[in-house]
Amino acid sequence: MSWDEGLDGPYRNIAAYEGRCLRVRAGPGTGKTFALMRRIAKLLEEGKDPNKILAVTFTKAAARDIIKNLLKLQITNVEQVQVGTLHSIAFKLLSQRSVFDVTGRHPRPLNQFEIDCLISDLSGKYGGKNSVKSLLLEFEAYWATLQHLEPGWPKDAEKGAFQVDLRDWLIRHEGILIGELIPIALEYIKNNPTSVHAFRYDYVLVDEYQDLNKADQVFIDSLARNGQITVIGDENQSIYGFRHAHPEGIIAYKDANPDAHDENLDECKRCPKLIVAMANSLISHNTLYRAPVLKMVNSNPDGTVHFVQHDTIYDEGRNIAAFIDNFLNNNPGVNQGDIIILSSRRKIGYLIRDSLLELGRGAKSFYLEEALEKQSAKEGFCVLTLLVNPKDKIALRAWLCIDKQHARTIPYNNCLKEADEKSIDIVDYLEDISKKCQDSPADFHLNIRELLSRYSLLKSKIIACQDKDIPSLIDFIWPPGDVGCEDIRGLAIAIAPIVHSPKELLDELSLAISQPELISEDEDIIRIMSLHKSKGLTAKCVVIAGCVAGAIPQIISEDLPGIQRKRILEEQRRLFYVAITRTTDTLVISHSAMSTYADAAQMKLKIIAHRANSAILQASPFLAELGDHRIPTLSGRQWKEKLGF
């Protein structure tokens, strides 16, 4: 197929454009991936070097889809086109030996439970864990927005001291925060512009540009140098403010690149007409940014929408599972992979998942690092990490204190300080004092003895792991029947057939945990995830559960300035906009009237009133913004009676 076969209008313009910068504003379901593929096809048909073409995506799932679509082009050398996320590109750059030596940093990312250890270690000096978490967020902003390039910042003495201590902890423990990856890679390129290790591309095509922060955007420019750049985005789908991305990224692109050519894709080929009308009504309530309105495709179906209020979140879980079971029974041509359930609260997602499993349906949840939530899962991960690298200081730190973290922060820091004074490694120090403690235990404080007991237990587990094959190793580290590690055990078992060593197992697991791979809709599994994770996905039936105030939108602090509150609210509205535009046929918007007070507080829902141990909840105010489409909200009982399930 020639690159321009059947192409017309903006799709042809996008594929054929030959200038330096191209900005494409593309709404949900408007065919941006199709346009991107045709542009790459044209470059390849013209004989451009595929290794000099880079397609940047925001998620692994999007990267996988681009690779799959590229292979369908059946063009010579198409498999050599470079595709990946910015983080993967930065990690690849920093992992090169010479780059590693120059930066003085170790590209060993921390998992969340390891970050919790970091927070605990710094909490004594900076007013407790909540204070450290706030300072950590400011540090991430400092990097993401490139404030470290502004002379004299930060002026606040505490913030400056915290950043010194934080980076000292990371350097001492030989680790890196995910948020540092791109700025450190960018700094290397800035200081070594002619290095053979600095990646350069002649053609860079960037998807979801509105979700990149300032550091990401500058890194893109550094990868392209004087090459051609195509950026594709939609301010109405900008939902990563917590990463310091914002709609201005795509809106102001032309201000920074006045020679950029513009193309717009605004005809929604994916969604039913009713969904497009609702999406337009919803997003019209955002006033800070005005994006192009989505246009309907007249040949698309009207679509089916259900609004349902259940008595409790537990009823919600059971009723949604029963609906899906009934939906699949009545639509034999639809498989379980055609169903996506979105919930911003894991508890509600898990209630639906468990109810589906009880009905014999295949369901899997995809929440960040959920495989490492329980202690036994974390401990097994530490053991595997230290089996592969006995000098991994981050895993050692986590292991020593994971079972009783508060009590061991002080003795651990004391050990670290004494190791530094002796100019020896913390592992060698622990080995040395372990022997002394065995000989004279009374000479050591109880907390130190507990810490050394954990170290001895670790050593015994490492010895027991030696020479085990991969299946036996998994069984030992994460035993069958231990409910605390069933998720990570399942991941490990799935990975086992493709790995041949503990190191390969660790590498694949680390990737699967930090960037969970969403299974394809082609696989017969109902997918359950957050609204954020749904970006780029499509399904015949989409259920948005837990649509109550406090979850959608989240509670916004009254202490924030008015404009900041407005920005947060509008981003939450954009998130709901993204969620409702995933469907090609059926949409269910679900919420509950009540919850236990403990559950509501734990999920940070807005509690209107409470009776004894029950919390009264309120439907999301966004539901009233979907327009008057004469669709009544049914109770869970009425819904079941109407549809007969």
N, C-alpha and C positions, 0 to 999 in steps of 0.2 A: 504494500500500500504506500503510495506517495504521500508525503507529509501534508499536501494540500487537497487530497482527495475528499470531496464532500464538504470542504471548509468554506464558510462565508462569514460575513459580518465581523464582529469583534474577535471571534475565534481565529479567523484567518489573519487579522491584523496583529494579534498577539504572537502567533507562530512566525509571521513573516518579518516582524520589526527588526531593523538592523542597527538602530542607534545604540548609544552607550547605556542609557537607563530607561527602563520601562516599568511603570506602576500600573498594576491591575487591581481594581477594586471589585471584589467578587463576593456576592452574598451566598448564603447557604444553599447548596444544591444547584448552583448555577453552572457547573461544569468546569471549574478551574483546573482540576486534575487532567481532564481531557485536553484543555488548552495547553497546559504545561507539557504534556506528552508530545503533542504535535510540534511544539517549539523545539524540544530536544530532537525529535525526528528530523526536523529541517536541518539542524546543525550537523547531525550525523550524515545525512544524505549529501551535505556539502563537503564532507570529508574532514570535518573538524576532529581533533584528537579527543576521543571519549574520556581519556584520563584528565583532560583539562576542562571537563564539564562537571560542575558540582550542583546537585539538587539538595537543598537544605530543608529539612522538615523539623517540626516541633516535637514529634513523638516517634518512638520506634515503630508503632503501628502504621503511621503515615509513611515512614521510610519503606516499610515492607510493602505497602500498597503501591508505592511508586516503582519499586523494583519489579513487582509482579506485572504492572502495566507496561513498563519498559520492555520486558521480555516478550510481551504480546506483540510489540511492534515488528518483531522479526527483522530487525535491521542489523547489518554487520557491526560487530563490536559493541552492541548496545549494552552488553553485560559489564563493560569496562567503565561505563559512566559512574561517577562517584556519587553515592547517595548516603546521607546520614544526618543525625542531629548535630547541632552545634556542640553540645557537650561531648559527644563521641569524637568529633574532630579535634576539640581542644585536648581531650584525654590522650588521643593518639599522638598529638604534637608533644605534649609534656612527657610522655612515656619514653620518648627517644633518649638514649643514654646521654648524649652530649647536652641536650636541652635540660634534662634532669640535673646535670652537674651545674649548669649555668644558673638555673633558678634557685638552687639550694632547697627545693621543696620535693616532697615525695607525693606522686600522684596516686595516693591511696585514700579513696573517698571514705568518709565516715557514714555508717548507717545511723538511723535515728537513735537507737538505743545506745550507741557509742557517743553520740552527741549529748545524750542525757548524762553520761559520765563526765564529759567535759564541763557541762553546766554545773554539775555537783561540785567538781573540783574548784571552780571559780566562785561558787556561791558565797563562801565564807568571807571573801574579800569585797564582794560587791552587793551585799545586802540581800542575799537569798536568791533562790532559783528564779523567781518571777522577774527580779531585777536583771539577772543575767540573761534571761530570755529576751527581754526588751533591748538590752545592749547588743545582743547577738543580732537581732533584727536590724538595728541601726548599722551594725558592721556590714551586714549583707547589702543594705541600701548604699552604703559607702562604696562598695565594690560595683554593684549593679549599675549605679548611676555615674560611675567614674569620678566620684568626689575626691578620690585619692590623687587625682591630677590637679586639684585646685589647691594652690599653695596656702599653707596655714590651717587647713582643716584637719581634724576637728579642733575647735577652740576650747571646747569643754574639757577640762583636765581629766575628769573621770572617764569620759569616752576615749580620750587619748591613751590613758593608762590601761583601760580595758583592752583596747586593740593591741597594745604591746603584749599584755599578758596572754591574750587569746592566741596571737600568732606564735608566741613563745611555747604555749602548750602544744599547738599543732606541729611546730618544728621539732620540739622535743619528742613528741610521740610519733613523728614521721607520718603525718596524715594531712589531709586537705579537705576543706568543706566544698561541697558541690558548687556553691556560689562563687568560689574563688577560681574555679577551673578556667573560665573564659578570660577574666581579667588578667590572670597570671600568664596565660598563653598570649594574650594581646600585648602585655608588657614585654614578653620575650621578642615578639615580632617587631615591636617598636624599637627595641634596642639592638636587634640583629636583622635589619631589613633585607640583607643580601644572603642570609644564612641558607644553606642548601636544605636545612630542616624546616624552614618556614614554608608552609603550603601556599601555592599560588594557582589560580585558575583563570582561564580566559573567559569562561561563561559561568556565572553563578545565578541560580534560580532559587528564590527563597519563598517558601510557603508560610502562611500564617504570620506575616510580618508584624501584624498588630500585637502579637504576643511576645515580641522580643523587647528586652530592655536596652538601655543605652549602650552598655558594654557589648551586648549581643550584636547590636547594629554596627558598632565600630569594628568589631571582629569580622563581620561580613565584609565590610569595606576593605579590611586588610587582606582578606582572602582573595578578593577580586582584583585588588590593585588597580590597574588601568583597563581591566577587562569589562565585559558587558554584565550588567546586573538587571535581573528581572525580579521585582518584589510583588507578591500577591497577598492581599489581605482585605479585611473588612472591619471597620471600626465598630460595627454592631456585634462583632464576635470577639471583642477584646475582653478577656476574662482572667488575665493573669496579673492583676495589680499587685498581688503579694510577692511577685517576682520583679516588681517595679516596671512592668510593661504598662502601656496606656494607649488609648486610641490615637493620640497625637503621632505615634510612630508611623502609621500609614498616612494619616492626614497631612502631616507636615513634611512628608518625604520630598515633595516637589519644591518646598522652600529651600531645602538643603541641596537639591539637585534640580535647578530650574530648567535644565535641558531635558528632563525626563518626559517621556511621552505617556499619555494616559489612555487606558481602555477600561470600560466598565462592563461587568457581567451582572445583570440584575434580573434575569428571568429564571425563576426557581423551577427546575425541571424535576426535582425530587418530590416535593411535598404536594399533598392534596390541596385543593383550592381553599377549603375551610381553614386549614393550618396556616396557609399564607396570609389569609385575612386576619387571623388571630395574631400571628407574628407581627404584622404591620401595626395592628392596633396596640399591641404591647409596647413595641419599641418606640412608638410615637410619643410615649410619656417621657422619654429621655430628651432633654433639651440642650445639654452641653455640646453634643455633636449630632449633626444631622446627616445621616448616610442615605444613599439612594434607596427608595422604597422597592421592596421585592415585587416582581410582576408574576402574575399567575400564568400557567399554561392551561389554556381552555380545554385541552383534550385530557387533562389530568382528572381523576375522580374527585368528588366532593370530599371524601374522607369520612371517617367515623371518630367521634370524640365522646368520651365518657368523663363526667365530673362526679366523683363519689366521695362521700364523707362516711367514715366508719366510726363505730363507738369508741374503740381504743386502738392503739398501735398494734396490739396483738391480733385484734380482729382484722386490721388492715393487712397484716402479713398473711393470714389464712385466706381472706377473701380474694386478694390479688393472685395468690397461688391457684385458687380454685378457678378464677377467671381465665388464667393462662392455660390451665389444663383443659378447660372447656373450649377455649379459642382454638387450641391445637386439635382437639377432637373434631371440631366442626369445620376445620380447614385442613383437610388431609394433604394438600399440596404445600403447606407451610411446615418448616421444620423448626426445632427449638432454637437454632441459630438465628432465626428471623425475629427473635424476641430480645429486647433490651430493657432492663429495669434500672432506673436511675434513682438514686437516693443520696442526698447529701449527708445523711446520718447512717453510719455503719449498722447500728443496732436495728434499724428498720430494714435495711438491706439484708441483714443476716436472718431476720424473722421471715422474710419472704423466701430467701434461699432455703432455709430449713423446712418451711412448709412445702415448697416444691419438691424437695428431696423425699419428704414423707409421702408425697403423691406418686413417687416413682419417676419424677421428671429429672433430667440432667440439668444442674445449675451450678454455676461457679461465680464467686465474687472476685472483684479486682480492685482492691483498695491498697493504697501505698503501704508497703512493708508489713502487711497484715500477717505474713508468714513468720515474722519475728516479734510478735506481740507477747508471747508467753515466755516465762523464764526458761523452761526446758529447751525451747527453740533457740533462744539466745545463747544458752550455755553450749549447745551442740555446735552452733555456728562458731563460737569462740574456739572450741576444741579443734574443729576442722581447720580454721585459720592458723592456729598455732602448730598444728601438725604439719601444715605446708610451710609455714615460716615461723620457727620458734622465737624469732626476734621481733615479731609483730607487737609493738608496744601498745597499740590501741586495743587489740583483742585481749592482751594480757591485762590491761587496766580494767576492761569490762569484766573479765572473768573474776578477778580478785574481789570485786565489789558488787557484782550483779545481784547477789542474793541478800545483801544487807548494805546497800550503798551508803546510806547516811553515816553509819558507824565506822566505815572504813575509809572515808575520804581523808580524814586527818592523818591516820597512820600511813595511808598510801603516800600522801604528799610528803610526810616525814621521811619515808623510805626513799622517795625520789630525790629529796634534798640531800640526804646522806650519800646516795649514790653519786650525785653530782660532785659533792665535796671530795669523794674518793676518786673521781674521774673514771668511774666504771659504769658499765651498762646496768640498767635496772634489773635485768635478768640475772646477771652475774652477782649483783648485790643480794638479791633474794636467795640465790643458791648458797651464797656464803653465810648469811644469817640463819638460813634454815638449818644448816649443820650445827651452828652454835645454839640454836633454840632446842634442838634435839638433845644436846649435851646438858644444857642448863635452862630448862623452860621457865624456871622461877625468875630468871633475870629479865624476862620480856613481859611487857604489858599484855593484858588479855586481848586487846584489839589487835596487837601485832601478832599474837599467837593465832588468832582466828584468821588473819590475813595469810599467814604462813601455812595454816592448815589448808586453806583454799589452794595455795600454790602447790602443795604436796598432792592434793587430789587431782589437780590439773596434770601434773607429771605422770601420775599413775594412769590417767586416761590416755595421755599421749602414747605411753608405752603400750597400752592395750590395743591401740589403733594400728600399731606397726604391722606391716605386711598383710593387712586385710585387703581382700578384693573390694571393689566399689559397693556391691550390694551388702556385704557383711559390714563394711564401714558405716553405711547408712543405718543399718539395723542397730549398730552399737551406739552411734551418736544420737539418733532419734528413734528410740525403740518403738516397734509396733504396739498400738494400744494406748500410747501416751497421748491423750487428747490435746495436751499443750503444744505438741509439735507435729500434729497431723498435717497442717498446711505445708510446712517446710519439708516434711518427709515426703509428701506427695510431689512437691516440686523436684526434690532430689531423685526420687524414683523415676520421674518422667525424664530427667536429664541423664540418668545413669547409662542408658544404652549408647550414648554418643560421646562418653568420656572414658579415658583410660588411666587416669591418675587422680589422686586427691587434689592436685593443683587445678587440673581441668574442671573437676567437680566444683571447687571453690569459685573459680572464675565464672563458670556458667551460672552458678547459684547467685553470686553477687550481682550479676547483670539482671537476672530474672527478678531479684528482690528490689533493686534500685530502680529498674525500669520494667515493671511487669508487662509481659507480652500478652496483649489481648488476643485471644483466639479468634480466628476468622469466623464470619457468619456461615461459612461453608461447613464448619464443624457443628455437630448436633448438640449444642450446649446453650442454655439460656444464660446470658451474660448480665451480671449485676455489678454496678459501679457507681462512682460519683458523677455528678453532672459535668464536672470539669473533664473527666476522662472520656466523655462521650464525643468530644470534638473530633470531627472527621468520620464518625460512624453513621451508618444508615441501617434501619430495620423496618420490617413491615409493621410490627407492633411495638410501640414504645410506651412504657409505664413510668410516670414520674411520681414517686411515692414520697410521703412525708412533706407534702406541700403546705406546711404550717408556718405561721409567723415565727421568726427566730431561726428557722432553717432556710426558708426562701421568702424574703431576704433574711440574712443573719441580723442579729441585734447589733446596732451601731452605737457606739459610746456617745453619750450626750456631751461629753467633755471635748469632743473634736470640733474644730471650726466648721461653720455651716457649709462652706464649699467642699471641704473634705468629706463631710457626711453625704453630701449630694453625689460626689464622685463614687463613693462606695456603693450607695444605693443604685446608681445607674449601672455600675458594673454587675451587681447582683441581678438586675433586670436583664442585662445582656446575657448572663449565664442562663437564665430561664428561657430566653429567646433561642439560645443555642440548643437547649434541651428539647424544646417543642418542635424544632425543625429537623429532628433526626428521622422522623417517621415518613414512610411512603404510603401508609394506609390508615392505621388505627392509633389513636392516642388516648391514654388513660391518665387523668390528673387526679391524684388520690391524696386524701388527708384524713386525719382523725380528730374526733371531738375531745378525747380525753387520753390521759396517760397517767401512770403513777407519778407522784411528785418527784421521786428519786430519779426516774428515767428522764423526765422533762428537764430537770436541773442538770443531769449529766450530759444531755444532748444540747443544752443551752437553748431550749425552746422558750418562746415568749409565753409566760403563764398569765392568763387573764384573771383567773381566780383559782382557789383550791378548796376542796372539800375533803376533810380528813387527810387521807394519803393520796388523793387524786388531784391531778392538775387539769384545769380547763384550758383547752387550746383554741387557737383561732386560725381559720383558713388564711393562707398567704394573701396579702393585699394585691398581689400581682394577678390573681384570678379575676378580679373585677376589671382589670385593664385589658383583658383579652377581647373585649367588645361584646355587643349584645347579639349573640348568635342563637338565642332561644333554646339553649341546651340546659335543661334543669340539672341541679345537683341532686343526686339520689343518695339515700342512705345505703349502707352496705346491704341491708335486708332487701330494700326495693330493687337494688341493682341485680342481686341474685335472682329475685323473682322475675324481673323483666327479661333477663337473658336465659333463665332456666338452668342455673348451675348450683 
